[in-house]
Amino acid sequence: MGFTWKHRHTSLAVVFVVWLVSYLDRMVMSTAIPYIADDFNLSAGEMGVVMSAFFAGYALFQIPGGILSDRFGARKVLVFAIAWWSIFTLFTGYASSLIGLVLIRICFGIGEGIGPAATWKSLAVWTPASERGRANSIMMSTNSLGPALAPLFVVAIMSLWGWRAVFHYLSIPGFLLCIWVWFTLYDNPKEKKGVSPEELRELEEEPSASGVEQKNLTFMQVLSTPVVWKSFLLLFFSNTVAWGYMSWLPTYLVKSRGLAMGQMGIAASLPFFAGFIGAIVSGYLMDGALKKHRFHYVIVTQLCMALFLYLMFTAESVTNLMIFNIIAGYFCFCCVASVFSLPMMEVPKEIAGRAMGIVNTAGQLAGFLAPIIVGVLITTAADGVQNYNVAFGFLCCSNIMAAIIAFFFHRSNVKNAAAA
């Protein structure tokens, strides 16, 4: 039987675009920051603060976003979140000082922080449990597609009108997206016209989740669920690498490797296009051939990311740098997609908002800390000489720590299954 487009595929398309727009809005800062730094005379440490300011608001509102989504429904929460962050995307282009820029980025992060749990809630409601690994990976592939498109978009606009115009233009898709979400992404599939009884039956299938004995859990019970707190730790170290790498790659290519603006745009985009493929491949592998070995897959991808990141920043020629950087980008988003897929496969949809809000808080806490830590390491390494090798070495160690946590995560699950 051939593929049939269903309403759940439309819902997946909506959340895919939501994540894509949100990632474009947040990742343009990484590409624009070298030029903003020239205007504002920022040091490497101050550049790290600007890039991390977003995560101050983003991390703090992950859990509130989950609570609101479980209580009021994902649609209302998501429309509010998109409108909020689009307003502050626009305001970013009007910043006139370091303090103003930091405050605007914190407020921007609040809006984006409310949104993710609502998208996972919608994904859980609109996707059968057997398809959630693939659906989640398709949605999360925007983590790489957004950074891949952002440098090309930013460079094209900055070359004509400057960095401020980038943020002005990027606010427009968000306001249009609010309309699409409101008229498309219903909280209950039964309320959506045209959904067939067959599709409703598929959506109502909900196998019992490992480590979760009941669905009506309090917030503290959700927090203490093994799959939630283990995923929290795993995502923290994995996202430390992802955000340290994504935030500083354009600056590294310009400041350390001496690439011109056009060269940087291409070099900063290619690894994320590769990462887009890696995220999609990961979803299909974890729902299919590697379903029983998904923890092993997480371990292998983390170690491969560490290896090729090391080869990238130690490469002597630009050609080798580009090759290893593309491969590192591929494995970076294999890591992101696989780590996020673990809780999505195990958590029941009734608590998906709260559970994923908690888990994603770890990722965004890492996102807040990683750019600052990398900036400090760059500034203080080698007696004050900027040294990206030390900073990227720190990211490699974080990959290894994530692999270790995934190993013990897996061993714990094996012991629990044997005891059962």
C-alpha positions in Angstrom: 0.0 0.0 0.0 1.4 3.4 -1.0 1.8 6.4 1.3 -1.4 8.2 2.3 -1.2 11.8 3.6 -3.1 12.0 6.9 -3.9 14.8 9.3 -1.1 13.8 11.6 1.4 14.5 8.7 0.0 18.0 8.4 0.4 18.5 12.2 4.0 17.2 11.9 4.6 19.7 9.1 3.3 22.6 11.3 5.6 21.8 14.2 8.5 21.2 11.8 8.0 24.8 10.5 7.6 26.1 14.0 10.9 24.7 15.0 12.6 25.8 11.8 11.5 29.4 12.3 12.5 29.4 15.9 15.9 28.0 15.0 16.4 30.6 12.3 15.5 33.3 14.8 17.9 32.1 17.5 20.8 31.0 15.3 21.2 34.2 13.2 22.9 35.7 16.3 25.8 33.2 16.0 26.4 34.3 12.5 25.9 38.0 13.1 27.8 38.3 16.4 31.3 38.9 14.8 29.9 41.9 13.1 27.8 43.1 16.1 31.0 42.8 18.1 32.7 45.2 15.8 29.9 47.7 16.2 29.7 47.4 20.0 33.4 46.7 20.6 32.7 43.4 22.4 35.4 41.0 23.8 35.1 37.2 23.3 33.7 36.9 26.8 31.0 39.6 26.1 30.2 37.8 22.8 29.6 34.6 24.8 27.3 36.5 27.2 25.2 37.9 24.3 24.8 34.4 22.8 24.0 32.9 26.2 21.5 35.6 27.2 18.9 33.9 25.1 19.2 30.7 27.1 18.6 32.5 30.4 15.0 33.0 29.4 14.8 29.9 27.3 15.9 27.5 30.1 13.8 29.1 32.8 10.5 28.8 30.8 10.8 25.2 29.6 9.0 23.7 32.6 6.4 26.5 32.8 5.8 25.9 29.1 5.2 22.2 29.8 2.8 22.8 32.7 0.8 25.4 30.6 0.6 23.0 27.6 -0.7 20.1 29.7 -3.2 22.4 31.4 -4.5 24.7 28.6 -3.5 22.8 25.5 -0.6 23.2 23.1 -2.3 25.4 20.5 -3.0 28.5 22.7 0.4 28.2 24.3 2.2 27.9 21.0 0.5 30.9 19.3 1.4 33.1 22.3 5.0 31.9 22.3 5.5 32.5 18.6 4.0 36.0 18.8 6.2 36.8 21.8 9.5 35.7 20.3 8.7 37.3 17.0 8.2 40.7 18.7 11.6 40.4 20.4 13.3 39.2 17.2 12.2 42.5 15.7 13.4 44.5 18.8 16.9 42.8 18.5 17.5 44.9 15.4 17.0 48.1 17.3 19.4 47.3 20.2 21.8 50.2 20.8 24.0 48.9 23.7 25.4 45.7 25.2 23.0 45.8 28.1 20.0 46.5 25.9 21.0 43.6 23.6 21.3 41.2 26.5 17.9 42.1 27.9 16.2 41.8 24.6 17.7 38.4 24.0 16.6 37.2 27.5 13.0 38.3 26.7 13.3 36.6 23.3 14.4 33.4 25.0 11.3 33.5 27.3 9.0 33.2 24.3 11.0 30.5 22.6 11.3 28.7 26.0 7.5 28.4 26.3 7.2 26.8 22.8 9.1 23.5 22.7 7.0 21.6 25.3 3.8 22.6 23.4 5.3 21.2 20.2 6.2 17.9 21.9 2.7 17.8 23.4 1.2 18.2 19.9 3.5 15.6 18.5 2.5 13.1 21.2 -1.2 13.8 20.7 -1.0 13.6 16.9 1.5 10.8 16.4 1.0 7.0 17.1 3.6 5.7 19.6 5.1 3.5 16.9 6.0 6.5 14.8 7.2 9.0 17.4 10.9 8.3 16.9 10.7 9.2 13.3 8.3 12.1 13.8 10.5 13.5 16.6 13.7 13.2 14.5 12.0 15.0 11.5 11.0 17.8 13.9 14.4 17.9 15.5 16.2 17.9 12.2 15.4 21.6 12.2 18.1 21.9 14.9 20.5 21.4 12.0 18.5 22.8 9.1 18.0 26.2 10.9 21.7 26.7 11.5 22.4 25.5 7.9 20.1 28.2 6.4 20.9 30.9 8.9 24.4 31.8 7.7 23.3 32.0 4.1 20.3 34.1 5.0 22.3 36.4 7.3 25.2 36.9 4.9 22.9 37.8 2.0 21.1 40.4 4.0 24.1 41.7 6.0 26.0 42.3 2.8 23.2 44.6 1.5 21.6 46.2 4.5 23.7 45.3 7.6 23.0 43.0 10.6 20.1 45.0 12.0 18.0 44.3 8.9 18.4 40.5 9.5 16.3 40.6 12.7 13.7 42.9 11.2 13.0 40.6 8.2 13.1 37.4 10.4 10.2 38.6 12.6 7.7 38.4 9.6 7.5 34.6 9.3 6.7 34.2 13.0 3.6 36.4 12.8 2.4 34.5 9.8 3.0 31.2 11.5 0.7 32.2 14.4 -2.2 32.1 12.0 -1.3 28.7 10.6 -0.9 27.1 14.0 -4.2 28.5 15.3 -6.3 27.1 12.3 -4.4 23.8 12.0 -3.0 22.4 15.2 -6.0 21.3 17.3 -5.4 19.9 20.8 -7.8 17.0 20.3 -7.8 15.1 17.0 -11.5 14.3 17.5 -12.3 18.1 17.2 -10.5 18.3 13.8 -12.8 18.0 10.8 -12.0 15.3 8.3 -10.0 13.0 10.6 -11.0 9.4 9.8 -12.1 6.9 12.5 -9.2 4.7 11.4 -6.7 7.5 12.1 -8.3 8.2 15.4 -7.9 4.6 16.4 -4.2 4.7 15.5 -3.7 7.9 17.5 -5.4 6.4 20.6 -3.1 3.4 20.8 -0.8 4.0 23.7 1.5 1.2 25.0 2.6 1.2 28.6 5.8 3.2 29.1 8.9 1.7 30.6 9.4 3.1 34.1 6.0 4.8 34.1 3.3 2.9 36.0 0.6 5.5 35.9 -0.3 8.5 33.7 -1.9 10.9 36.3 1.4 11.9 37.9 2.2 15.0 39.9 5.0 17.2 38.8 7.4 15.7 41.3 6.5 12.2 40.2 7.2 13.2 36.6 10.5 14.7 37.7 11.5 11.5 39.6 10.6 9.2 36.7 13.8 7.4 35.8 13.6 8.0 32.1 13.1 11.8 32.7 16.0 12.4 35.1 18.4 10.2 33.2 17.4 11.9 29.9 18.0 15.2 31.7 21.6 14.3 32.5 22.3 12.9 29.1 20.9 15.9 27.2 22.8 18.3 29.4 26.2 17.0 28.2 25.1 16.3 24.7 23.7 19.8 24.3 26.8 21.4 25.8 28.6 20.2 22.7 25.8 21.1 20.3 25.4 24.7 21.5 29.1 25.3 22.1 29.8 24.1 18.5 26.9 25.9 16.9 27.4 29.2 18.7 31.1 29.6 18.1 31.7 27.9 14.7 31.1 31.1 12.6 33.4 33.2 14.9 36.0 30.5 14.9 36.0 30.4 11.1 36.4 34.2 10.9 38.7 35.0 13.8 40.9 31.9 14.0 40.9 30.6 10.4 40.6 34.0 8.6 37.7 33.2 6.3 35.9 36.1 4.6 32.2 36.7 5.1 31.1 34.8 2.0 33.4 31.8 2.8 32.3 31.7 6.4 28.6 31.6 5.3 29.3 28.5 3.2 31.6 26.8 5.6 29.2 27.4 8.5 26.3 26.0 6.6 27.6 22.8 5.1 28.0 20.8 8.4 24.4 21.6 9.4 23.0 20.4 6.0 24.9 17.2 6.8 23.4 17.3 10.3 19.9 17.6 8.8 20.5 14.3 7.0 21.9 12.8 10.2 18.9 13.7 12.2 16.5 12.1 9.7 18.6 9.0 9.4 18.7 8.7 13.2 14.9 8.7 13.5 14.4 5.9 11.0 17.2 3.8 12.5 15.8 4.2 16.1 12.3 3.3 15.0 13.5 0.5 12.8 16.8 -1.5 12.5 18.2 -0.2 15.8 15.1 -0.1 17.9 16.5 -2.6 20.3 19.9 -1.0 20.3 19.1 2.7 20.5 21.3 3.2 23.6 24.3 1.8 21.7 23.5 4.1 18.9 23.6 7.1 21.3 27.0 6.0 22.6 28.5 5.5 19.1 27.3 8.8 17.8 28.6 10.7 20.8 32.1 9.2 20.4 32.1 9.8 16.7 31.2 13.5 17.3 34.1 13.8 19.7 36.5 12.2 17.2 35.6 14.4 14.2 35.4 17.6 16.2 39.0 16.9 17.4 40.1 16.2 13.8 38.4 19.4 12.7 40.0 21.9 15.0 43.5 20.2 14.7 43.3 20.1 10.8 46.1 22.2 9.2 44.5 22.8 5.8 41.2 24.5 5.1 40.2 21.5 2.9 40.6 19.0 5.8 38.9 21.4 8.1 35.9 21.5 5.8 35.8 17.7 5.4 36.0 17.0 9.2 33.7 19.8 10.0 30.9 18.4 7.7 31.3 14.9 9.3 31.3 16.4 12.8 28.1 18.3 11.9 26.5 15.0 10.7 27.2 13.3 14.0 26.4 16.3 16.1 22.7 16.1 15.0 22.7 12.3 15.1 23.4 12.9 18.8 20.7 15.6 19.2 18.0 13.5 17.4 18.8 10.2 19.2 19.0 11.8 22.7 15.7 13.5 22.3 14.0 10.4 20.8 14.7 8.3 24.0 12.1 10.0 26.3 9.7 10.6 23.4 9.5 6.8 22.9 9.0 6.1 26.6 6.8 8.8 28.1 2.9 8.7 27.8 1.3 11.5 25.9 -0.7 12.7 29.0 2.5 13.9 30.7 4.5 14.6 27.6 4.4 18.4 28.1 5.8 18.3 31.6 8.3 15.5 31.0 9.8 17.1 27.9 9.8 20.5 29.5 11.9 19.1 32.3 14.2 17.2 29.9 14.6 20.2 27.6 15.5 22.4 30.6 18.8 20.4 30.8 19.5 21.0 27.2 18.9 24.8 27.5 20.9 25.0 30.7 23.7 23.6 28.7 22.9 26.0 26.0 23.2 28.9 28.5 26.5 27.7 30.0 28.3 26.4 26.9 28.8 29.7 24.9 30.0 31.4 28.1 32.4 28.6 29.0 33.8 28.4 25.5 34.2 32.2 25.4 36.1 32.2 28.7 38.3 29.3 27.6 39.1 31.1 24.3 40.0 34.3 26.1 42.0 32.8 29.0 43.8 29.9 27.3 47.5 30.2 26.6 48.2 33.3 28.8 45.4 35.4 27.3 46.0 34.4 23.6 42.8 33.2 22.0 43.0 29.4 21.8 40.1 27.6 20.3 41.8 24.3 20.7 41.3 24.3 24.5 37.6 25.3 24.0 36.9 22.6 21.5 38.8 20.1 23.6 36.3 20.8 26.4 33.5 20.1 24.0 35.1 16.7 23.1 35.2 15.8 26.8 31.5 16.6 27.1 30.7 14.2 24.3 32.7 11.5 26.1 30.7 12.2 29.3 27.4 11.9 27.4 28.6 8.5 26.1 29.4 7.3 29.6 26.0 8.4 30.9 24.3 6.6 28.0 26.2 3.5 28.8 25.0 3.4 32.4 21.5 4.5 31.3 21.5 1.4 29.1 23.0 -0.9 31.8 20.3 0.2 34.2 17.5 -0.6 31.7 19.0 -4.0 31.1 19.0 -4.8 34.8 15.5 -3.6 35.3 14.2 -5.7 32.4 16.0 -8.8 33.8 14.5 -8.2 37.2 11.0 -7.8 35.7 
